[in-house]
Amino acid sequence: MSPFRSALAFLIAAPLAAACSNPDPAAPVGPAVPMPQIQASIDNSTPDAAQRGMANKTWLWAGNGPAQIHYSTADGRDFAWVVGQRRIFAGEWQVNTAPGGGQSITQICLRYPGVRLSGLSPDWSCRPAGQMFYEMAEREAGDPLRINGRTTALFVLEKTPANLAEVQARVRN
């Protein structure tokens, strides 16, 4: 075997042999474990931080139901542009606290009076603030999509956008 082939064979065999060695004793072997940084952000979110995180922000939500783009004003109004809908739904948002696990949990609550649509509720629907921020696909300052106060979208979003920039490009044209 030529020296080149021998070196190549060694380079291929070395990782395979390492894979058969004893596992790292410090590596977890059980099921997935909670992520303390994420849980800490959920548990330690303050009402002021949640207020700053929502006020005058445009955000993309791709959780349960059809994807939604929201603009949340500083005065507690929220406008939701839902994939597949021509209408922009007017609602409200607020920050509150609720007891949870021996401490107070900061929550972000949304409601859309008169609206019954998957993902939007006429009643207050609350989530822990840190969890809500973590689950937002994207968030940016201001109202770049110009949906504040609108009742009708400039166009219907046919599918979940990859990001807010994709929608911004269509709004500018």
LUMMAR-868965 format. One record per residue (C-alpha): residue number from 0; residue in three letters; z, x, y. Coordinates in steps of 0.1 Angstrom, whole numbers, padded with zeros to 4 digits, always signed. Layout:
BEGIN
+-----+--------+-------+-------+-------+
: num : residu :    c3 :    c1 :    c2 :
+-----+--------+-------+-------+-------+
: NUM :    ala :     Z :     X :     Y :
...
+-----+--------+-------+-------+-------+
# end
This chain:
BEGIN
+-----+--------+-------+-------+-------+
: num : residu :    c3 :    c1 :    c2 :
+-----+--------+-------+-------+-------+
:   0 :    met : +0000 : +0000 : +0000 :
:   1 :    ser : -0009 : +0014 : +0034 :
:   2 :    pro : +0019 : +0022 : +0059 :
:   3 :    phe : +0006 : -0007 : +0081 :
:   4 :    arg : +0009 : -0032 : +0053 :
:   5 :    ser : +0043 : -0019 : +0043 :
:   6 :    ala : +0056 : -0023 : +0079 :
:   7 :    leu : +0040 : -0058 : +0081 :
:   8 :    ala : +0056 : -0068 : +0048 :
:   9 :    phe : +0090 : -0056 : +0059 :
:  10 :    leu : +0087 : -0075 : +0092 :
:  11 :    ile : +0079 : -0107 : +0074 :
:  12 :    ala : +0106 : -0102 : +0047 :
:  13 :    ala : +0135 : -0092 : +0069 :
:  14 :    pro : +0140 : -0126 : +0086 :
:  15 :    leu : +0136 : -0144 : +0053 :
:  16 :    ala : +0163 : -0122 : +0037 :
:  17 :    ala : +0185 : -0127 : +0067 :
:  18 :    ala : +0182 : -0165 : +0063 :
:  19 :    cys : +0196 : -0161 : +0028 :
:  20 :    ser : +0227 : -0142 : +0039 :
:  21 :    asn : +0262 : -0157 : +0044 :
:  22 :    pro : +0264 : -0182 : +0073 :
:  23 :    asp : +0283 : -0173 : +0104 :
:  24 :    pro : +0319 : -0183 : +0098 :
:  25 :    ala : +0322 : -0194 : +0134 :
:  26 :    ala : +0293 : -0218 : +0132 :
:  27 :    pro : +0302 : -0255 : +0129 :
:  28 :    val : +0295 : -0270 : +0094 :
:  29 :    gly : +0306 : -0306 : +0100 :
:  30 :    pro : +0289 : -0334 : +0119 :
:  31 :    ala : +0280 : -0331 : +0156 :
:  32 :    val : +0310 : -0327 : +0179 :
:  33 :    pro : +0315 : -0343 : +0213 :
:  34 :    met : +0302 : -0323 : +0243 :
:  35 :    pro : +0333 : -0317 : +0265 :
:  36 :    gln : +0313 : -0309 : +0297 :
:  37 :    ile : +0295 : -0343 : +0296 :
:  38 :    gln : +0327 : -0362 : +0287 :
:  39 :    ala : +0345 : -0344 : +0315 :
:  40 :    ser : +0318 : -0354 : +0340 :
:  41 :    ile : +0322 : -0390 : +0328 :
:  42 :    asp : +0360 : -0389 : +0330 :
:  43 :    asn : +0363 : -0370 : +0362 :
:  44 :    ser : +0337 : -0387 : +0384 :
:  45 :    thr : +0354 : -0398 : +0416 :
:  46 :    pro : +0345 : -0430 : +0436 :
:  47 :    asp : +0334 : -0408 : +0466 :
:  48 :    ala : +0311 : -0387 : +0444 :
:  49 :    ala : +0296 : -0418 : +0427 :
:  50 :    gln : +0290 : -0434 : +0462 :
:  51 :    arg : +0272 : -0402 : +0474 :
:  52 :    gly : +0253 : -0400 : +0441 :
:  53 :    met : +0239 : -0435 : +0445 :
:  54 :    ala : +0236 : -0441 : +0483 :
:  55 :    asn : +0200 : -0437 : +0496 :
:  56 :    lys : +0187 : -0425 : +0462 :
:  57 :    thr : +0156 : -0434 : +0442 :
:  58 :    trp : +0161 : -0431 : +0405 :
:  59 :    leu : +0142 : -0436 : +0372 :
:  60 :    trp : +0160 : -0453 : +0344 :
:  61 :    ala : +0144 : -0454 : +0309 :
:  62 :    gly : +0173 : -0467 : +0289 :
:  63 :    asn : +0175 : -0501 : +0272 :
:  64 :    gly : +0147 : -0525 : +0280 :
:  65 :    pro : +0116 : -0516 : +0301 :
:  66 :    ala : +0118 : -0486 : +0323 :
:  67 :    gln : +0129 : -0492 : +0359 :
:  68 :    ile : +0127 : -0474 : +0392 :
:  69 :    his : +0155 : -0482 : +0416 :
:  70 :    tyr : +0161 : -0475 : +0453 :
:  71 :    ser : +0198 : -0479 : +0461 :
:  72 :    thr : +0206 : -0482 : +0498 :
:  73 :    ala : +0237 : -0468 : +0514 :
:  74 :    asp : +0249 : -0504 : +0522 :
:  75 :    gly : +0250 : -0516 : +0486 :
:  76 :    arg : +0216 : -0531 : +0481 :
:  77 :    asp : +0194 : -0522 : +0452 :
:  78 :    phe : +0157 : -0527 : +0446 :
:  79 :    ala : +0144 : -0525 : +0410 :
:  80 :    trp : +0107 : -0520 : +0402 :
:  81 :    val : +0104 : -0527 : +0365 :
:  82 :    val : +0075 : -0516 : +0342 :
:  83 :    gly : +0051 : -0545 : +0336 :
:  84 :    gln : +0063 : -0565 : +0366 :
:  85 :    arg : +0047 : -0571 : +0400 :
:  86 :    arg : +0079 : -0583 : +0416 :
:  87 :    ile : +0105 : -0560 : +0430 :
:  88 :    phe : +0139 : -0574 : +0421 :
:  89 :    ala : +0166 : -0574 : +0448 :
:  90 :    gly : +0201 : -0568 : +0437 :
:  91 :    glu : +0234 : -0551 : +0446 :
:  92 :    trp : +0253 : -0521 : +0435 :
:  93 :    gln : +0289 : -0510 : +0440 :
:  94 :    val : +0314 : -0484 : +0428 :
:  95 :    asn : +0347 : -0495 : +0413 :
:  96 :    thr : +0374 : -0482 : +0390 :
:  97 :    ala : +0387 : -0496 : +0358 :
:  98 :    pro : +0415 : -0485 : +0335 :
:  99 :    gly : +0404 : -0465 : +0305 :
: 100 :    gly : +0422 : -0443 : +0281 :
: 101 :    gly : +0453 : -0440 : +0302 :
: 102 :    gln : +0434 : -0431 : +0334 :
: 103 :    ser : +0411 : -0447 : +0359 :
: 104 :    ile : +0374 : -0445 : +0352 :
: 105 :    thr : +0349 : -0446 : +0381 :
: 106 :    gln : +0321 : -0471 : +0374 :
: 107 :    ile : +0288 : -0480 : +0390 :
: 108 :    cys : +0280 : -0517 : +0388 :
: 109 :    leu : +0247 : -0535 : +0394 :
: 110 :    arg : +0237 : -0571 : +0396 :
: 111 :    tyr : +0206 : -0590 : +0404 :
: 112 :    pro : +0215 : -0627 : +0413 :
: 113 :    gly : +0191 : -0652 : +0398 :
: 114 :    val : +0174 : -0626 : +0376 :
: 115 :    arg : +0174 : -0628 : +0338 :
: 116 :    leu : +0152 : -0599 : +0326 :
: 117 :    ser : +0159 : -0573 : +0299 :
: 118 :    gly : +0179 : -0545 : +0316 :
: 119 :    leu : +0188 : -0566 : +0347 :
: 120 :    ser : +0216 : -0591 : +0348 :
: 121 :    pro : +0227 : -0617 : +0374 :
: 122 :    asp : +0263 : -0607 : +0366 :
: 123 :    trp : +0280 : -0574 : +0374 :
: 124 :    ser : +0271 : -0549 : +0347 :
: 125 :    cys : +0292 : -0517 : +0349 :
: 126 :    arg : +0289 : -0482 : +0334 :
: 127 :    pro : +0310 : -0451 : +0338 :
: 128 :    ala : +0295 : -0432 : +0368 :
: 129 :    gly : +0292 : -0399 : +0351 :
: 130 :    gln : +0275 : -0414 : +0321 :
: 131 :    met : +0251 : -0433 : +0343 :
: 132 :    phe : +0241 : -0402 : +0363 :
: 133 :    tyr : +0237 : -0383 : +0330 :
: 134 :    glu : +0214 : -0409 : +0316 :
: 135 :    met : +0192 : -0412 : +0347 :
: 136 :    ala : +0159 : -0397 : +0338 :
: 137 :    glu : +0154 : -0385 : +0374 :
: 138 :    arg : +0170 : -0390 : +0408 :
: 139 :    glu : +0160 : -0380 : +0443 :
: 140 :    ala : +0171 : -0386 : +0479 :
: 141 :    gly : +0155 : -0413 : +0501 :
: 142 :    asp : +0129 : -0440 : +0494 :
: 143 :    pro : +0097 : -0420 : +0488 :
: 144 :    leu : +0082 : -0450 : +0470 :
: 145 :    arg : +0088 : -0473 : +0500 :
: 146 :    ile : +0104 : -0501 : +0480 :
: 147 :    asn : +0133 : -0508 : +0503 :
: 148 :    gly : +0131 : -0545 : +0513 :
: 149 :    arg : +0099 : -0552 : +0493 :
: 150 :    thr : +0096 : -0582 : +0471 :
: 151 :    thr : +0062 : -0572 : +0456 :
: 152 :    ala : +0052 : -0538 : +0442 :
: 153 :    leu : +0021 : -0520 : +0455 :
: 154 :    phe : +0008 : -0520 : +0419 :
: 155 :    val : +0021 : -0529 : +0384 :
: 156 :    leu : +0035 : -0500 : +0364 :
: 157 :    glu : +0017 : -0504 : +0331 :
: 158 :    lys : +0038 : -0478 : +0312 :
: 159 :    thr : +0069 : -0457 : +0317 :
: 160 :    pro : +0060 : -0430 : +0342 :
: 161 :    ala : +0067 : -0394 : +0332 :
: 162 :    asn : +0086 : -0388 : +0364 :
: 163 :    leu : +0089 : -0401 : +0400 :
: 164 :    ala : +0063 : -0377 : +0413 :
: 165 :    glu : +0037 : -0395 : +0391 :
: 166 :    val : +0045 : -0428 : +0409 :
: 167 :    gln : +0047 : -0411 : +0443 :
: 168 :    ala : +0011 : -0398 : +0439 :
: 169 :    arg : -0001 : -0433 : +0433 :
: 170 :    val : +0019 : -0448 : +0462 :
: 171 :    arg : +0004 : -0422 : +0486 :
: 172 :    asn : -0032 : -0431 : +0476 :
+-----+--------+-------+-------+-------+
# end
